[in-house]
Amino acid sequence: MAGILGRISTIFKAKITASLDAAENPNETLDLSYEQQVEQLQKVRRGIADVVTAKARLQLQLAHLQQDSGRFDNQARQALAANREDLARLSLSRKADAAQQLQSLQTQV
């Protein structure tokens, strides 16, 4: 009995495969594949644009932090010239924080 069911199953699978092959249009299949590739290409291009934008944004943040670091250094010197060690320490502390952020951003870039 198992042999007969196996043969029937094989015949049934062969008939289904043959009918699907007959119904399949190679041009439609090719068009579908092409559309899928175009969609994937668009996704890749969007991803590249996002990466480039993020990198530019990080570089702008780097430049801003470098300017801040220089400004904090100048403020510390001015505070020392005015005998305000407390302000100088505060400016140097901010400069150290900016340096840590710079290092973090440079790693990301």
Summary of the structure (lengths in Angstrom):
residues: 109
radius of gyration: 33.7
end to end distance: 69.2
largest distance: 104.4
contacts: 246
relative contact order: 0.07
helix: 94%
strand: 0%
